[in-house]
Structure formats: C-alpha cells, structure tokens
C-alpha cells in the first residue's frame, strides 16, 4: 500500500518550471491590474488597482535576481502579456463586487503553487522569496474578502504591510 500523500505540483513539474509559472503569474497580475486601473472610472477602485499593480510588480521583481543567478528561464512574458490584455478586456465591464469575487479561486490556485515553492526551496534565499510570494497571495486574498465585506479591515492593509510593497511604493 502506498503512503497517503497529496499530489504536489512538483510531481508533475520541476522547481524551475514551477518558478517560471509562478513568475509569469505575477507578470499576468501586474499587467491585468494595470490595464484595469487605466479603465476604472471610480477613483477609489482605480487607487486599489494601482496598489495591486505595485503588489504584483514588486513580488515579480523579488524573484528576478534569483532566477537569473540560477539560470532559470522565467517563461514566455510576451504571451503572458497578450493573455493579460485579453483578460483585462473581458473584465473591464465586470461589476466591482463580481471582480472581487473572482479573486479568491485564483489566489487559492497560486497559494498551492507558492507553498510548493517553499517546500522545494534549495536554500534560505529561495525559501525567503517563496515565502514572500505566499505572503503576497494571502494579502491579495484578504483584499478580496475585505472588499466583499466578508472580513473586517481595510482591503489594502495587509498588502501595504508587505516589506517589498512598502519599498516599491517608497521609490
């Protein structure tokens, strides 16, 4: 009898491929939120989308030096940017509450990937980056829950407490 264990992303792909997929998730998020912010007419929603754009960019940038130093191909950014544009076009007329409701299922998927990256970390540097990716995704999930009124607190609070986001906003 085989031991009871969950199927991990690493069972289907190696750490390098998972890093590339995760990195491209941040590329997608940065472009998607940025495009949605450009189209947003509500000033508060635009501001929130601009913060989400910074969150995704700052998180993406955390991994870039590690990916370069380890020779990990970050993936097909032009294809991801095309996908982000198409997704932004499809979401541009979506009511705000519906948009917020769509975030939870996506963050659940990425949390599983990012937690796997923590488990696969080759060293402390890689683990710290993977843990920052997890923290970023947890903050994004809380943003959606708080925006929907399912959790108390300012939607952006946890995002704005992330050190890499604070540093990005200070520049």
C-alpha positions in Angstrom: 0.0 0.0 0.0 1.3 3.5 -1.0 1.5 6.1 1.7 -1.3 8.7 1.7 0.2 11.8 0.2 -1.2 14.7 -1.8 -0.3 15.2 -5.4 2.1 18.1 -5.5 2.9 20.4 -8.3 6.5 19.2 -8.1 5.2 15.7 -9.1 4.3 17.0 -12.5 7.0 19.6 -13.0 10.4 20.5 -11.6 11.1 23.5 -9.3 12.5 25.6 -12.3 9.2 25.1 -14.2 7.2 26.0 -11.1 9.3 29.1 -10.6 8.7 30.1 -14.2 4.9 29.5 -13.9 4.8 31.5 -10.7 6.8 34.3 -12.1 4.5 34.5 -15.1 1.6 34.6 -12.7 3.0 37.9 -11.3 3.6 39.2 -14.9 0.0 38.5 -15.7 -1.3 40.1 -12.5 0.8 43.2 -12.9 -0.4 43.8 -16.5 -4.0 42.8 -15.7 -4.4 45.1 -12.7 -2.6 47.9 -14.5 -4.9 47.7 -17.5 -8.0 47.5 -15.3 -6.8 50.6 -13.4 -6.5 52.5 -16.6 -10.1 51.8 -17.5 -11.5 52.3 -14.0 -13.7 55.4 -13.5 -14.2 55.1 -9.8 -11.2 56.8 -8.1 -11.1 54.5 -5.1 -11.2 51.4 -7.2 -8.5 52.8 -9.5 -6.3 53.5 -6.5 -6.8 50.0 -5.2 -6.0 48.5 -8.7 -2.9 50.7 -8.8 -1.8 49.2 -5.4 -2.5 45.7 -6.7 -0.3 46.5 -9.8 2.5 47.5 -7.5 2.0 44.4 -5.4 2.3 42.2 -8.4 5.3 44.1 -9.9 7.2 44.1 -6.6 6.5 40.4 -6.0 7.7 39.6 -9.5 10.8 41.6 -9.1 11.7 39.7 -5.9 12.4 36.6 -7.9 14.2 38.1 -10.9 17.8 38.1 -9.4 17.4 34.5 -8.1 16.0 33.3 -11.5 19.0 35.0 -13.3 21.6 33.7 -11.0 20.3 30.1 -11.2 19.8 30.2 -14.9 16.0 29.6 -14.6 14.1 30.6 -17.7 11.3 33.0 -16.5 8.9 31.9 -19.2 7.1 33.5 -22.1 6.4 37.0 -21.0 5.1 38.3 -24.4 2.5 35.5 -24.4 1.5 36.3 -20.8 1.1 40.0 -21.6 -1.2 39.2 -24.5 -3.2 36.9 -22.2 -3.4 39.7 -19.6 -4.7 42.2 -22.2 -7.4 39.8 -23.4 -8.4 39.1 -19.8 -8.5 42.8 -18.9 -10.6 43.5 -22.0 -13.0 40.7 -20.9 -13.2 42.0 -17.3 -13.3 45.7 -18.0 -17.1 45.9 -17.7 -17.4 43.5 -14.8 -19.1 45.0 -11.7 -16.6 45.6 -8.9 -18.1 43.1 -6.4 -18.1 40.4 -9.1 -14.5 41.2 -9.9 -13.6 40.9 -6.2 -15.4 37.6 -6.0 -13.3 36.2 -8.9 -10.0 36.7 -7.0 -10.5 34.0 -4.3 -10.4 31.0 -6.6 -7.3 32.3 -8.4 -5.5 33.0 -5.1 -6.3 29.5 -3.9 -4.6 28.1 -7.0 -1.5 30.3 -6.7 -1.2 29.7 -2.9 -0.8 26.0 -3.6 2.0 26.7 -6.1 3.8 29.1 -3.9 3.6 26.9 -0.8 5.1 24.1 -3.0 7.9 26.5 -3.9 8.6 27.0 -0.1 8.8 23.2 0.2 11.1 22.9 -2.8 13.4 25.7 -1.8 17.1 24.9 -2.4 18.3 27.3 0.2 17.4 30.2 2.5 17.4 32.8 -0.3 14.9 30.8 -2.4 12.8 30.0 0.7 12.5 33.7 1.6 11.4 34.6 -1.9 8.9 31.8 -1.9 7.6 32.8 1.5 7.2 36.4 0.2 5.2 35.0 -2.7 2.9 33.2 -0.2 2.5 36.3 1.9 1.7 38.3 -1.2 -1.0 35.9 -2.2 -2.5 35.7 1.3 -2.7 39.5 1.3 -4.4 39.5 -2.1 -7.0 37.0 -0.9 -7.6 39.2 2.2 -8.0 42.2 -0.1 -10.8 40.5 -1.9 -12.5 39.2 1.2 -12.4 42.6 2.9 -13.6 44.3 -0.2 -16.6 42.0 -0.3 -17.3 42.6 3.4 -16.5 39.0 4.3 -13.7 40.1 6.6 -13.2 43.2 8.8 -10.4 45.7 7.9 -9.2 47.9 5.2 -8.8 45.9 2.0 -5.3 47.2 1.3 -4.0 47.0 4.8 -2.2 43.6 4.6 -0.8 44.5 1.1 0.6 47.8 2.3 2.3 46.0 5.3 4.4 43.7 3.0 8.0 45.0 3.1 8.6 44.6 -0.7 5.4 46.6 -1.4 6.3 49.3 1.0 9.8 49.6 -0.5 8.3 49.7 -4.1 5.9 52.5 -3.0 8.7 54.5 -1.4 10.6 54.7 -4.7 
